[in-house]
């Protein structure tokens, strides 16, 4: 039996496609995202071995589609004044070409798999119509063995009862209907977050049960979305005139690729005067928890990266963050020290082991976290000290695993005094302060013992 798949799409022209994704993506990026959708969808369609039709709009630009679909596909312009009329006319054209079963799909569903299409054709062997619903009340797939105009007549689109109304219209004609699994369409930025979470969950499942991960579905879409997640870098400052110049110099090369926010806690030196005008500055009360929370509230990124001002950054900073966040909701770089002192090396090893194995991450290790998770956690506690430690304890309680980036952040080690014995005394003191905090002793007294050296 001759069977065909009809792909219903706009031509990916910047400014004319996926516009609801703006301004999260630029016009050009929206078109690139749409191309990724199409590439993933056509790959799954080709696996079925069915003939493919591409019904496109607007007219006259179909050459843009050739690199995506190739020349074996049959190209047709969409005809009609409404979406329903255009779908009806497309199915009618293909049935007139002699096909006995047709499945029409939209192109906002990059997670479509060949198995879903095979399922749809299988159900058409015994049913009149097959539908694939979407969570927003529409449908991404409709299949028939002959044209049933009731599915498209007197219908309106773009609202939450499209699927329900279509089913009712078909049942009124006593037509039998089958359904295939629901798929989420991707129309707006919120849908991207859902896609990322589903991918992360599927990756964990594959890692656990499947050794070979090649040939994943939605590969182009996944790569595009994960590589374009927005990062906000939040840097709390207080009397950092000695370090503020160097951190800005390091950030210069990526300032147009991410959002950078300095949150100052009332510096009394020349820190604020030394921050260049191209960087965003927020003034808050002193306290890292308070300052980082203020930066997070003012940010717009999908990923929040909390950075100490006295840090030396690894290369490919943003790429490393996005790499870790493919699998984890929270991560860090781990810490290193410029000093070659044996005990500083030991401190590095212990700190990074504690982060990777025990799930305890401190501020100087460069924590980054999914925006949604950060606010779900209630942000940092606004306490004089231990805000990062408490946040780590809360993350661990939730069962969140911490991913570690390939490279380390070098911190100045300015808190550590010269000499082996003084270093050991300070390390023991910091361990003791954490122990006191866990016992519930006064955080104000702990802060007094710690003493801010800035």
N, C-alpha and C positions, 0 to 999 in steps of 0.2 A: 504494500500500500504506500502510495506517495505521501510523504509527510514533510512539512516545512515549519521552520521557526521564523517568525517575523520579529525583527528587532526595531523597536519604535524609538527614534532618537532625534534630538536636536543636533545640528552640526556644531562641534565645539569651537565656537568663535568667541574670543574674549569680549566680555561685556554683554553677551547674548545667551550665556549658558551658566547654570549653577549660580545665578545672581543672588540667591538667598544666602549663599556662603560669604558674601561680602558684608562688611569690610574685613572679616577674619582672614580671607584670602583676597588677593588682588584679582583684577579681571583676568589677567594672564594665568594666574595660579588656578582660578576656577576652571578655565578651559583645560589646563593640564590635568586637573583632577578628573574632569569629565572624560578625557582621553584614557586615563587609567581605568576608569569604570568600563569603558567600551572594550579595551584590550582584555581585561579580565573576563568580561561577559562573552566575547566572541570565542575566546579560548575554550570555555566550557561548552558553548554551543557546538563548536567543531568536533568535540569529543563524541557527540551523539551520532555523527554521521548524517544528520538530516540536511536538507537543502536550506540555505539561509537567504532571507530577504532583509534588506535594510531599508526601512521607510523613514525618510529624513525630511527635515525642515530647518532653515528656509531653503528655497529653491536656488539653484545656480552656484552652490558652493560644494558640490559633492566631491570634488577633487581632494578636499581636506580629509575625506573619509578613506580614500584609497590606501594610504599607508597603514591604516588601522585594520581594515577588513580585507584588503586585497581585492583582486579583480574577479575572483570566482563567485563572490557574492553577487546577488542580483539587487541593483539599486533602484528604488522607486521613490518618487516624491509623495509626501503626504497630501491628500486632497480632502477638502472639507473645511467648514467654518468653525466647527467645534471639535473637541477631542473625541467625543463619542462618534461623530460622523467620520472623522479621519480613520479611527480604528475599524469601523464598519466597512468603509470603502477599501481599506487595505486587505482585510480578510476576504472581501468579495473578489478582489483582483486575483488573489492567490488561489482561491477555490476555482475561479474561472481558468486558471492555468492547469487544472486537472488534479490538484491535490485533494486528498480524502481526509486528512487530519492536519490542522494548523494550530500552532501555539504562538500567541503574540505576547511579547514581554517588553517591559519598560527598561530604562537604562540607569535607574537610580539604585540598583540592587547588585553591587559588585560582589556580594557574598553568594550569588547564585552558583549552584553546582550542576554539573551535567546530570547527576543522579536525580535532581529535582525535575529536570526536563524529561528524563526517561520515565519518571513516575507519572508525569502529566500525560504523556502519550499512552502509557499503559492503562491509565484510568479511562482514557477516551475510548478504549476498546469496548467498555461496557456502559459508559455514561455519555450523556449528550454534551455536557459542558464541564470543564475543569477550571478551578480558580485557585490562585495563590494569594492569600491575604497579606496585608501589611499592618503593623501595629497602629497606624494612624487612621485606620478605617477605610483604606483604599485597597487596591490589589495591584500586584506586580505582574501577574500572568493571567491570561484567559485563553482557553483552548476550546476548539469545537471541531465536529466532524462535518458540519455544514453551517452556513451562516444563519444565526439566530439573531435577528435585528432587535429583538426585545431587550437584549443586553445593553444596547446603546441608545435606544430611542427615549426621548423625554428624560434623559439623565443629565445631571450637572456634576461637575468634578471639582476637586480641591477642598472637599470637606470630609468630616468624619463618618458620614453615612453612605459613602459611595459603594462600598462593598455590600452593605446591608440592602441598599436600594436595588442593586444589580441582582442579588440573590432573589429578592422578592419578585422582581419583574420576570425572571426566568421561571420561578415556581408558578407564577400566575399562568404561564403557558404550559404547565405540566411537564417541564423539562427536568431530567435527572441531572444532579450536580455532584461532582466530586471535588475534593480539596487536597491540595498539597501543603507541605509545611509553610508556616508563616516566615517571612523574611522582612528585616527592617530596611526601609528605603532611607536614602541619605540625602536630605534636602537642605539642612541647616547645620551650623557649627555644633549644636548639641548632639546631633547624630554621630559626629566624628568621635566624640568621647565614648559613646556606646560601642562603636566599631572597635576602638582601641582596647576596651575592656574585654570584649568577646575574643579578640585576637589573642590577648594576653592569657586568657583562660584556656583557649585551645592550644596555645604553645606549651603550657604546663602539662596539659593532657598528653600531647604528642611526645614531649620529653620523657614522660613517665612510661608510656606504653609502646611508643613507636620509635625505633632507632633511626629510620630514614625519614627525613623531613622535606625532601625535595618535592617539587610539583605541588606546592600549596596553592589553594584557590585564593583569589583576591590579592595575588602577589604584588601587582603593580600599584593597586590602591593602597595596600598596606605600607609599601615602601614610601609612597608619596606622603601619606598622612603622618607616619612616624618621623619622617625627615623634616616635616614642616610644623611640628608642634612648637608652639611659642614658649620661649623661656624668659622668665623675669629674674634678673639678678638683684638681690636685695642685700645691701651692705650697711650694717649699723656702724656709726662712727661716734667717737667721743675723744677729743683731743688727739687727733691722728695726723697732725701736720707733718710728722716725719715719714709717714707711710702713704699718705693720700696721693702724692704725685706718682709713685711707682705703680699703685694699683690702677690709676687712671691710664697710665701708659700701656699697661697690659691689656686693658679693656678697649683700647682705641680701635683695634682691628675688628672687633665684633660688635661695636656699639650700634651699627645699623642692622645687625642680624638678630638682636634681642632687645629686651627692655632692661634698663639699668637704673636702679633707684638707690640713692644714698639716704639713709635715715639718721639724722644727727640728733644726739641726745643733749644738746646744749653745750657744745664745745666752747671752752674759754680761751683757746689758742687760735691759730689762723687756719684751722681745718676748713671752715666754710669758705673763706676767701680763696682757698687754693682749689676748690672744686670748680671745674670748667663749666661754662654755661650750657653746654650741650647735654649735660647730665641732669637728671631730675633729682631734686633735693627736697626732703620732707623734714621738718623740725618737730621733735616729739620730746616727751619727758625722758630722762636718762633711765637706761635699763634695757638690756639686749632684748628681753622678751617683748617689752612695750614697743621698742623701735622696730623689731622685725615684724611684729603684728601690724604696725602702721604701714610698713612697706608692702606687706602682703595685701592689705585692704586696698591700697592705691594701685596695685599692679593689675595687669590684664593677661598674664601668661597662663598657659596650661600647666607649666612646670615652674615651681618656685625654687630658686637656688639661693640659699643663705650663705653669704661669704664674709669671712673676716677680712678686715682692711690690711692686715700685715701678711697677706698670703702671696706666695709665688705660684702662679697658675700653670698647669700643664698645657701643652699644645692641643689643638682640636678640642677645646673645652666643651663647646655646644654639642659636637658630634658624640663625645663620650657620654654626656648626660643623656642624650636621646637614645644612645645604644643601650644603656642600662635600663631606661624607662620602657623599652619594648617589653620587658618581662616583669619589671617590678614597679610598684607604686611609690617607692621611696628608695633613695640610694645615696651614695657618698663617694668621695675620692680616697678617703683614708689620708693619713698625715705622714709627713716626713720632715726631718730637720736638716738644716745645712751643716750642723755640727757633726763632726766625726767621732764625738765622744761615745764610748761604749755604752754608757747608761742612757744616752739619748737614742741610740740605735735600739736598745732594749725597750725603751718607752714607745718607740715607733712600732715595734713588733707587737707589743702587748696591746696597744691602742687599736691597731688594725685587726688583730685577732678578735678583740672584744667586739669590734664592729661587725666583722664578717660572720663570726660564729655565735656570739651571744646577743647580737642585735642591739648593741648600745653604741650610739653615734654621738659625738660631741661636735660643737660648733666649728672647731678648727679643722675638722675632717671634711668640711664642705658638703653639708646636707642639701639634697634636692628632693622635692616631693611633689606629687600630683596635687594640683590646686584643690580639687574636690576633696581629696583625703585630708589635706591640711585644715580646711574649714570644718569638715566632719569631726575632726579631732578637737575642735574648739580652740585652735591656734596654740601658741605658747602660753604657758602660765606667766603672768606678769609679776614675777617674784625677783628679788634682788640678785639671785644666783641660782644655778642648777636648772634653769629653764630648759636647756637642751637635754640634760640628763633625765628630767621628768618626762619630757616629750618622748624620749627613747623608751622609757619604762612603759608609757602609755601605748606606744606602737607595739611593743612586745606583747603587752596584754591583749591587744587586738589580733595578734598572730601575724602581723605584717613582717615579711622578710625584707632585709635590707640588701640591695644590690651594690656591688663595689665596682667602680670604674677601673679601667686598666692602669691608669697612672695616678700619682699621688699629688696632693697639694703640699708644697713646702711652706711651713709656718716659721715665723721669725725666731721662736723660742725665747723671746725677750723676757718672759716671766722667769725663765730658769737662770739662776745666778751662776757665776763662774766657779769652777772647782767641783770636783767629784762629790765630796761630802755634802756641800750645800745643795747640789742637784738631788742627791738621794734624800736629803731631809725634806725638800719640797715635794718630791714624788710621794713620799710617805704621808706628808701632810694632806695632799690632794686626795689620796686614798682614804685617809681618816675622815675628811670632810664629807666625802660621798657616803661613807658608812654612817656618819652622824645624820645625814639627810634621810637615809633609808630608815633610821630609827625614829624619825619624826621630830628631831630636835629643831629648835628655832632657826628658820632660814635666814633671819636677820643676823643672828649671832654667827652663823656660818659665813655669811657675807663679810662680816667684820673681820673674822679670822683670815679670810682669803685675801682681802685688801686689793683694790684696783690699783695697778701700778701706773696707769696712764695719768 
